[in-house]
Amino acid sequence: MSTAAGQASAAYPIYNLIYRGQLGGTTAKPTGGNYPHDSTQYDLFLGKTSGTSIQFTKDLAGNTLTYNDSYPYNTKGACVECHMDHDVVQGTFGHSFKATEESFKKVLPTEDLLTVEHETEALMADLHTMLDVDKDGTVKWTRSSVDADLVAFCKIAGMTNAAKVIALGVAWNYNMVHGDSSEGAHNPKYIKSLLTHCKTIMTQLKAAATSSDSARITWY
């Protein structure tokens, strides 16, 4: 657990400042707003080369985690090709900014857009359940004044500081993909790896805590 926690806090040490009240066991509430706002498209587009998402290198069992990448950024003019529907024969561009299966394949010809969307939706739904600690149907982590799930998680009896930092890292990644709004299309392989590893870590977090105290973690 310490390895994953270290990766989360090392990647974003500001966590320990913003949430020092929760992590330190005091009654202070989280403040500030160092969170992924809704302009994360380019960060996820860059995949493994971006330092914005939290890439856990090991899970809680010590297994090495690897990240795949679709490398959309290797396609010249990828954003224009996909979103502007560039017809090289006619020399025209679309202007709706809405990507289509055909324009998507100009950038990532081996990927299927509908499959990518369905896989991403399923992983996000699973993480939504895991992160919706107060069970009100919404995920509220890492944002000042809308952090009820973070607060609820930190109040679980016996929850360790390491577990809190790990869960913050998972929530950060969830918020990045949610804010991206491409349903995985901006970098299918990377986003799938990112969400799959986050799901594994949250499953392990619950199992580790439940095995030591069956009444301790019951949020999902």
NORPE-V442649 format. One record per residue. N is the residue number from 1. RES is the residue in three letters. SS is DSSP state (alpha for helix, beta for strand, coil for the rest). PHI is phi as a letter, one per 20 degrees, with the letter a starting at -180 (NA if undefined). OMEGA is omega in whole degrees, 0 to 359 (* if undefined). Layout:
N:RES:SS:PHI:OMEGA ; N:RES:SS:PHI:OMEGA
//
This chain:
1:MET:coil:NA:184 ; 2:SER:alpha:f:180 ; 3:THR:alpha:f:180 ; 4:ALA:alpha:f:179 ; 5:ALA:alpha:f:180 ; 6:GLY:alpha:f:180 ; 7:GLN:alpha:f:180 ; 8:ALA:alpha:f:183 ; 9:SER:alpha:f:179 ; 10:ALA:alpha:f:179 ; 11:ALA:alpha:f:180 ; 12:TYR:coil:c:182 ; 13:PRO:coil:f:178 ; 14:ILE:alpha:f:176 ; 15:TYR:alpha:g:185 ; 16:ASN:alpha:f:176 ; 17:LEU:alpha:e:182 ; 18:ILE:alpha:f:186 ; 19:TYR:coil:d:184 ; 20:ARG:alpha:f:178 ; 21:GLY:alpha:f:181 ; 22:GLN:alpha:f:184 ; 23:LEU:alpha:f:182 ; 24:GLY:coil:e:176 ; 25:GLY:coil:n:178 ; 26:THR:coil:e:182 ; 27:THR:coil:e:181 ; 28:ALA:coil:f:180 ; 29:LYS:coil:e:176 ; 30:PRO:coil:f:178 ; 31:THR:coil:c:175 ; 32:GLY:coil:n:185 ; 33:GLY:coil:b:175 ; 34:ASN:coil:e:185 ; 35:TYR:coil:c:179 ; 36:PRO:coil:f:178 ; 37:HIS:coil:f:189 ; 38:ASP:coil:e:172 ; 39:SER:coil:b:186 ; 40:THR:coil:e:184 ; 41:GLN:alpha:g:184 ; 42:TYR:alpha:f:179 ; 43:ASP:alpha:f:180 ; 44:LEU:alpha:f:176 ; 45:PHE:alpha:g:181 ; 46:LEU:coil:f:174 ; 47:GLY:alpha:l:185 ; 48:LYS:alpha:f:182 ; 49:THR:alpha:e:179 ; 50:SER:coil:e:178 ; 51:GLY:coil:e:186 ; 52:THR:coil:e:178 ; 53:SER:coil:f:182 ; 54:ILE:coil:e:182 ; 55:GLN:coil:e:176 ; 56:PHE:coil:f:181 ; 57:THR:coil:e:177 ; 58:LYS:beta:c:174 ; 59:ASP:coil:e:185 ; 60:LEU:coil:f:177 ; 61:ALA:coil:e:180 ; 62:GLY:coil:n:179 ; 63:ASN:coil:f:180 ; 64:THR:beta:f:179 ; 65:LEU:coil:d:178 ; 66:THR:coil:d:183 ; 67:TYR:coil:c:175 ; 68:ASN:coil:e:181 ; 69:ASP:coil:b:178 ; 70:SER:coil:e:178 ; 71:TYR:coil:l:179 ; 72:PRO:alpha:f:182 ; 73:TYR:alpha:f:176 ; 74:ASN:alpha:e:178 ; 75:THR:coil:e:181 ; 76:LYS:coil:f:179 ; 77:GLY:coil:m:185 ; 78:ALA:alpha:g:183 ; 79:CYS:alpha:f:180 ; 80:VAL:alpha:f:182 ; 81:GLU:alpha:g:184 ; 82:CYS:alpha:e:188 ; 83:HIS:alpha:e:182 ; 84:MET:coil:d:176 ; 85:ASP:coil:l:184 ; 86:HIS:coil:f:175 ; 87:ASP:beta:e:186 ; 88:VAL:coil:f:180 ; 89:VAL:coil:f:182 ; 90:GLN:coil:e:182 ; 91:GLY:coil:m:182 ; 92:THR:beta:d:179 ; 93:PHE:coil:c:171 ; 94:GLY:coil:e:184 ; 95:HIS:coil:c:180 ; 96:SER:coil:e:183 ; 97:PHE:coil:m:180 ; 98:LYS:coil:e:179 ; 99:ALA:coil:f:176 ; 100:THR:coil:d:177 ; 101:GLU:alpha:g:182 ; 102:GLU:alpha:f:181 ; 103:SER:alpha:f:178 ; 104:PHE:alpha:f:182 ; 105:LYS:alpha:f:174 ; 106:LYS:alpha:f:180 ; 107:VAL:alpha:e:182 ; 108:LEU:coil:c:187 ; 109:PRO:coil:f:182 ; 110:THR:coil:e:182 ; 111:GLU:coil:e:175 ; 112:ASP:coil:d:188 ; 113:LEU:alpha:g:182 ; 114:LEU:alpha:f:178 ; 115:THR:alpha:f:178 ; 116:VAL:alpha:g:181 ; 117:GLU:alpha:f:182 ; 118:HIS:alpha:f:179 ; 119:GLU:alpha:f:179 ; 120:THR:alpha:f:179 ; 121:GLU:alpha:g:181 ; 122:ALA:alpha:f:179 ; 123:LEU:alpha:f:179 ; 124:MET:alpha:f:178 ; 125:ALA:alpha:f:178 ; 126:ASP:alpha:f:180 ; 127:LEU:alpha:f:176 ; 128:HIS:alpha:g:179 ; 129:THR:alpha:f:182 ; 130:MET:alpha:f:184 ; 131:LEU:alpha:e:178 ; 132:ASP:coil:e:188 ; 133:VAL:coil:f:183 ; 134:ASP:coil:e:173 ; 135:LYS:coil:l:177 ; 136:ASP:coil:d:177 ; 137:GLY:coil:n:179 ; 138:THR:coil:c:178 ; 139:VAL:coil:d:183 ; 140:LYS:coil:c:179 ; 141:TRP:coil:c:168 ; 142:THR:coil:m:174 ; 143:ARG:coil:c:178 ; 144:SER:coil:g:178 ; 145:SER:coil:m:175 ; 146:VAL:coil:c:186 ; 147:ASP:coil:c:187 ; 148:ALA:alpha:g:180 ; 149:ASP:alpha:f:175 ; 150:LEU:alpha:f:180 ; 151:VAL:alpha:f:180 ; 152:ALA:alpha:f:179 ; 153:PHE:alpha:f:182 ; 154:CYS:alpha:f:181 ; 155:LYS:coil:e:178 ; 156:ILE:coil:f:184 ; 157:ALA:coil:g:176 ; 158:GLY:coil:n:180 ; 159:MET:coil:f:183 ; 160:THR:coil:e:177 ; 161:ASN:alpha:f:179 ; 162:ALA:alpha:f:180 ; 163:ALA:alpha:f:180 ; 164:LYS:alpha:f:181 ; 165:VAL:alpha:f:178 ; 166:ILE:alpha:f:181 ; 167:ALA:alpha:f:176 ; 168:LEU:alpha:f:178 ; 169:GLY:alpha:f:178 ; 170:VAL:alpha:f:181 ; 171:ALA:alpha:f:178 ; 172:TRP:alpha:g:181 ; 173:ASN:alpha:f:177 ; 174:TYR:alpha:g:181 ; 175:ASN:alpha:f:178 ; 176:MET:alpha:f:182 ; 177:VAL:alpha:f:178 ; 178:HIS:alpha:f:181 ; 179:GLY:alpha:f:179 ; 180:ASP:alpha:f:174 ; 181:SER:coil:m:179 ; 182:SER:coil:e:183 ; 183:GLU:coil:l:176 ; 184:GLY:coil:n:188 ; 185:ALA:coil:f:184 ; 186:HIS:coil:f:173 ; 187:ASN:coil:a:189 ; 188:PRO:alpha:g:184 ; 189:LYS:alpha:f:180 ; 190:TYR:alpha:f:182 ; 191:ILE:alpha:f:177 ; 192:LYS:alpha:f:178 ; 193:SER:alpha:f:182 ; 194:LEU:alpha:g:183 ; 195:LEU:alpha:f:179 ; 196:THR:alpha:f:180 ; 197:HIS:alpha:f:177 ; 198:CYS:alpha:f:178 ; 199:LYS:alpha:f:178 ; 200:THR:alpha:g:182 ; 201:ILE:alpha:f:178 ; 202:MET:alpha:f:177 ; 203:THR:alpha:f:179 ; 204:GLN:alpha:f:178 ; 205:LEU:alpha:g:181 ; 206:LYS:alpha:f:181 ; 207:ALA:alpha:f:181 ; 208:ALA:alpha:f:181 ; 209:ALA:alpha:f:182 ; 210:THR:alpha:f:181 ; 211:SER:alpha:f:180 ; 212:SER:alpha:e:179 ; 213:ASP:coil:b:187 ; 214:SER:coil:f:182 ; 215:ALA:coil:e:191 ; 216:ARG:coil:e:182 ; 217:ILE:coil:c:182 ; 218:THR:coil:c:188 ; 219:TRP:coil:f:175 ; 220:TYR:coil:b:*
//
